[in-house]
């Protein structure tokens, strides 16, 4: 109906108006738009999403032909639409004394769709139905409560929006839920020139949120598809609607210039009525957005890190938050995009009524996570929520070195008392470091979902698709068994090729399980994901396993640089009141992790490129390199422009660090530091 409405408004041809009027007259005589299954519930749900969708179409049609109808015709149709949709929608979701839903029980995308579209239709018929006018005003003024909903402890519901923007349900439902609310808000402002509505601060973060989760590529862009979403889904609708009510800033223009290349069926493309009317001029869209390359959403446990905003770059997306409804059992899972492909992928989803959805796509097996004794997250969490959600924290982006920590202990607490996953990205190697501890001895396994052809060759699982290629190489606690003669490698990881349904349910696809034969209650696992420049690349970074007293580590040699990584075995919580001091290759530290990068042939102590993970001190000989009363996460790097520091870990930080540089930058900002000897003092109070 919206296409007919646009055609009539653009051409004035009465054939379109006549068709719409006839359709509206017929609709107004319909006995009910109620759904039999919903009506059978107790109490009856008189309204649902299909009713909301029909309300949008009829509201647009009614408004488009309003002036062509007689007063009696308008009244008859308006009263019919009020009976069919406005009263059930707003009666169930908003108005007393018939309201049955609350933000706590149904305050996700359904709420804004039913309130938004019910309010939109009420607004369209408000001249003819006085109670509809009051209901529309109530509906538009209720929207801030949905945006600000802070969650529910008793029913295990998360807050709707992260304080840094974005909605936890998935990109799919963030797009839908936000846009349904904004359609009503825009219609109200259009019909009430000069009216003021309560500000929605979340709108300022809408375009940045959808940009951070977008992966630009040659052709249609992808979005991260955690939960019930798909990589072809985008947030074009809410970004366009936000621009219509505010202004089209450069980030929004960049985002829309990317989604314009897509074919998402729920988007506002330029060839749709809403897209034609509201898409801003994209001619001034920047080539890349003025946004950091990494972003963390601490409230709902997502993070994205990329090496560039250019197309076909590399992007890592990490999730460890809430499980419930559209948010899957995927604590500590990740997706890796590389050279245009989700080369390590999320298995996706399917129609919710299918057994494959509840038995596979929603559950642990469909994600890149660790299982214990063949078990993942409890299936109870799907419908009742995670009592103890996971979290993602301590993100640092120092350019060539990036770090983030995912804690999935809560969602797996039935089996594990430690389930930490560190992601340490150094140049062309992403290290996935799992710190695991179980309540009792058992068997651990690691799941991998390749986004291309996977071939196990030697110690690596090689994955290729198009121009994209990575090698997945387990290093600790053991490498992959070198050959199929696993009996000759009794201590090494063995692998199983498993099958799961494809998203379209047309067949099956393979995924991998790496299993540790040893029964244990503690594991430090390190897996290197080597990012290849081409599918034919043969010369890869040289990665050596190294160990010392109370530490395990790696030496990575690549393109003339050496990186020594040390993982402190005492820093995993096993010592209650004793600090975790180790000595490793002359370094004295209490850090959980230390990575030192230096030129091949140079002495390690000359390094100015370091990562200190969860440490309070770094010393060598009689010299101090870093000192803080509280353990912090630090990345240091030196260039011709000065000394860059990236630090997180505490709201108040006071530390000394060694450098002879004159210009100091801390977390991207110039910083005046006090010098004493070879050290400078940095004080930060967030």
Secondary structure as the mmCIF struct_conf table of DSSP 4:
data_model
#
loop_
_struct_conf.conf_type_id
_struct_conf.id
_struct_conf.beg_label_comp_id
_struct_conf.beg_label_asym_id
_struct_conf.beg_label_seq_id
_struct_conf.end_label_comp_id
_struct_conf.end_label_asym_id
_struct_conf.end_label_seq_id
HELX_RH_AL_P HELX_RH_AL_P1 UNK A 2 UNK A 11
HELX_RH_AL_P HELX_RH_AL_P2 UNK A 14 UNK A 28
TURN_TY1_P TURN_TY1_P1 UNK A 29 UNK A 29
BEND BEND1 UNK A 31 UNK A 31
HELX_RH_AL_P HELX_RH_AL_P3 UNK A 36 UNK A 39
TURN_TY1_P TURN_TY1_P2 UNK A 40 UNK A 40
BEND BEND2 UNK A 41 UNK A 43
HELX_RH_AL_P HELX_RH_AL_P4 UNK A 49 UNK A 64
TURN_TY1_P TURN_TY1_P3 UNK A 65 UNK A 65
HELX_RH_3T_P HELX_RH_3T_P1 UNK A 66 UNK A 68
BEND BEND3 UNK A 69 UNK A 69
HELX_RH_AL_P HELX_RH_AL_P5 UNK A 71 UNK A 81
HELX_RH_PI_P HELX_RH_PI_P1 UNK A 82 UNK A 86
HELX_RH_AL_P HELX_RH_AL_P6 UNK A 87 UNK A 93
TURN_TY1_P TURN_TY1_P4 UNK A 94 UNK A 94
TURN_TY1_P TURN_TY1_P5 UNK A 96 UNK A 98
HELX_RH_AL_P HELX_RH_AL_P7 UNK A 103 UNK A 106
TURN_TY1_P TURN_TY1_P6 UNK A 107 UNK A 108
HELX_RH_AL_P HELX_RH_AL_P8 UNK A 109 UNK A 124
TURN_TY1_P TURN_TY1_P7 UNK A 125 UNK A 128
HELX_RH_AL_P HELX_RH_AL_P9 UNK A 130 UNK A 147
TURN_TY1_P TURN_TY1_P8 UNK A 148 UNK A 148
STRN STRN1 UNK A 152 UNK A 152
TURN_TY1_P TURN_TY1_P9 UNK A 153 UNK A 156
STRN STRN2 UNK A 157 UNK A 157
HELX_LH_PP_P HELX_LH_PP_P1 UNK A 158 UNK A 159
BEND BEND4 UNK A 160 UNK A 160
STRN STRN3 UNK A 161 UNK A 161
TURN_TY1_P TURN_TY1_P10 UNK A 163 UNK A 164
BEND BEND5 UNK A 165 UNK A 165
STRN STRN4 UNK A 167 UNK A 167
TURN_TY1_P TURN_TY1_P11 UNK A 168 UNK A 169
HELX_RH_AL_P HELX_RH_AL_P10 UNK A 171 UNK A 191
BEND BEND6 UNK A 192 UNK A 192
TURN_TY1_P TURN_TY1_P12 UNK A 193 UNK A 194
HELX_RH_3T_P HELX_RH_3T_P2 UNK A 201 UNK A 205
HELX_RH_AL_P HELX_RH_AL_P11 UNK A 206 UNK A 212
TURN_TY1_P TURN_TY1_P13 UNK A 213 UNK A 213
STRN STRN5 UNK A 214 UNK A 215
BEND BEND7 UNK A 218 UNK A 220
STRN STRN6 UNK A 222 UNK A 223
BEND BEND8 UNK A 227 UNK A 228
TURN_TY1_P TURN_TY1_P14 UNK A 231 UNK A 232
HELX_RH_AL_P HELX_RH_AL_P12 UNK A 236 UNK A 245
BEND BEND9 UNK A 246 UNK A 246
HELX_RH_AL_P HELX_RH_AL_P13 UNK A 250 UNK A 259
TURN_TY1_P TURN_TY1_P15 UNK A 260 UNK A 261
TURN_TY1_P TURN_TY1_P16 UNK A 265 UNK A 266
BEND BEND10 UNK A 267 UNK A 267
TURN_TY1_P TURN_TY1_P17 UNK A 270 UNK A 271
BEND BEND11 UNK A 272 UNK A 272
HELX_RH_AL_P HELX_RH_AL_P14 UNK A 273 UNK A 278
HELX_LH_PP_P HELX_LH_PP_P2 UNK A 279 UNK A 281
TURN_TY1_P TURN_TY1_P18 UNK A 283 UNK A 284
BEND BEND12 UNK A 287 UNK A 288
BEND BEND13 UNK A 290 UNK A 291
BEND BEND14 UNK A 293 UNK A 293
STRN STRN7 UNK A 294 UNK A 297
TURN_TY1_P TURN_TY1_P19 UNK A 298 UNK A 301
STRN STRN8 UNK A 302 UNK A 306
BEND BEND15 UNK A 307 UNK A 307
BEND BEND16 UNK A 309 UNK A 310
TURN_TY1_P TURN_TY1_P20 UNK A 311 UNK A 312
STRN STRN9 UNK A 314 UNK A 319
BEND BEND17 UNK A 321 UNK A 321
STRN STRN10 UNK A 324 UNK A 324
TURN_TY1_P TURN_TY1_P21 UNK A 325 UNK A 326
STRN STRN11 UNK A 327 UNK A 327
BEND BEND18 UNK A 329 UNK A 329
TURN_TY1_P TURN_TY1_P22 UNK A 331 UNK A 332
STRN STRN12 UNK A 333 UNK A 338
TURN_TY1_P TURN_TY1_P23 UNK A 339 UNK A 340
STRN STRN13 UNK A 341 UNK A 344
TURN_TY1_P TURN_TY1_P24 UNK A 352 UNK A 353
BEND BEND19 UNK A 354 UNK A 354
HELX_RH_AL_P HELX_RH_AL_P15 UNK A 355 UNK A 356
HELX_RH_PI_P HELX_RH_PI_P2 UNK A 357 UNK A 361
TURN_TY1_P TURN_TY1_P25 UNK A 362 UNK A 362
BEND BEND20 UNK A 363 UNK A 363
HELX_RH_3T_P HELX_RH_3T_P3 UNK A 364 UNK A 366
BEND BEND21 UNK A 367 UNK A 368
STRN STRN14 UNK A 370 UNK A 372
TURN_TY1_P TURN_TY1_P26 UNK A 373 UNK A 374
STRN STRN15 UNK A 375 UNK A 375
BEND BEND22 UNK A 377 UNK A 377
TURN_TY1_P TURN_TY1_P27 UNK A 379 UNK A 380
HELX_RH_AL_P HELX_RH_AL_P16 UNK A 381 UNK A 384
BEND BEND23 UNK A 387 UNK A 388
STRN STRN16 UNK A 391 UNK A 397
BEND BEND24 UNK A 399 UNK A 400
STRN STRN17 UNK A 401 UNK A 407
TURN_TY1_P TURN_TY1_P28 UNK A 409 UNK A 409
HELX_RH_3T_P HELX_RH_3T_P4 UNK A 410 UNK A 412
TURN_TY1_P TURN_TY1_P29 UNK A 413 UNK A 415
STRN STRN18 UNK A 416 UNK A 426
TURN_TY1_P TURN_TY1_P30 UNK A 427 UNK A 428
STRN STRN19 UNK A 429 UNK A 442
STRN STRN20 UNK A 444 UNK A 448
STRN STRN21 UNK A 450 UNK A 450
BEND BEND25 UNK A 451 UNK A 452
STRN STRN22 UNK A 453 UNK A 457
TURN_TY1_P TURN_TY1_P31 UNK A 458 UNK A 459
STRN STRN23 UNK A 460 UNK A 465
TURN_TY1_P TURN_TY1_P32 UNK A 466 UNK A 467
STRN STRN24 UNK A 468 UNK A 476
BEND BEND26 UNK A 477 UNK A 477
HELX_LH_PP_P HELX_LH_PP_P3 UNK A 479 UNK A 479
STRN STRN25 UNK A 480 UNK A 480
HELX_LH_PP_P HELX_LH_PP_P4 UNK A 481 UNK A 481
BEND BEND27 UNK A 482 UNK A 484
HELX_RH_3T_P HELX_RH_3T_P5 UNK A 486 UNK A 488
TURN_TY1_P TURN_TY1_P33 UNK A 490 UNK A 491
BEND BEND28 UNK A 492 UNK A 492
STRN STRN26 UNK A 493 UNK A 493
STRN STRN27 UNK A 494 UNK A 501
TURN_TY1_P TURN_TY1_P34 UNK A 503 UNK A 504
BEND BEND29 UNK A 505 UNK A 507
STRN STRN28 UNK A 508 UNK A 515
BEND BEND30 UNK A 518 UNK A 518
STRN STRN29 UNK A 520 UNK A 531
HELX_LH_PP_P HELX_LH_PP_P5 UNK A 532 UNK A 532
BEND BEND31 UNK A 533 UNK A 534
TURN_TY1_P TURN_TY1_P35 UNK A 535 UNK A 536
STRN STRN30 UNK A 542 UNK A 548
TURN_TY1_P TURN_TY1_P36 UNK A 549 UNK A 550
STRN STRN31 UNK A 551 UNK A 558
TURN_TY1_P TURN_TY1_P37 UNK A 559 UNK A 560
STRN STRN32 UNK A 561 UNK A 568
TURN_TY1_P TURN_TY1_P38 UNK A 569 UNK A 570
BEND BEND32 UNK A 572 UNK A 573
BEND BEND33 UNK A 576 UNK A 578
STRN STRN33 UNK A 582 UNK A 584
TURN_TY1_P TURN_TY1_P39 UNK A 585 UNK A 586
STRN STRN34 UNK A 587 UNK A 589
BEND BEND34 UNK A 592 UNK A 592
STRN STRN35 UNK A 593 UNK A 599
TURN_TY1_P TURN_TY1_P40 UNK A 600 UNK A 601
BEND BEND35 UNK A 602 UNK A 602
HELX_RH_3T_P HELX_RH_3T_P6 UNK A 604 UNK A 606
STRN STRN36 UNK A 609 UNK A 620
TURN_TY1_P TURN_TY1_P41 UNK A 621 UNK A 622
STRN STRN37 UNK A 623 UNK A 639
TURN_TY1_P TURN_TY1_P42 UNK A 640 UNK A 641
STRN STRN38 UNK A 642 UNK A 648
BEND BEND36 UNK A 649 UNK A 649
BEND BEND37 UNK A 651 UNK A 651
STRN STRN39 UNK A 652 UNK A 658
BEND BEND38 UNK A 662 UNK A 662
STRN STRN40 UNK A 664 UNK A 666
TURN_TY1_P TURN_TY1_P43 UNK A 667 UNK A 668
STRN STRN41 UNK A 669 UNK A 670
STRN STRN42 UNK A 674 UNK A 676
TURN_TY1_P TURN_TY1_P44 UNK A 677 UNK A 678
STRN STRN43 UNK A 679 UNK A 685
#
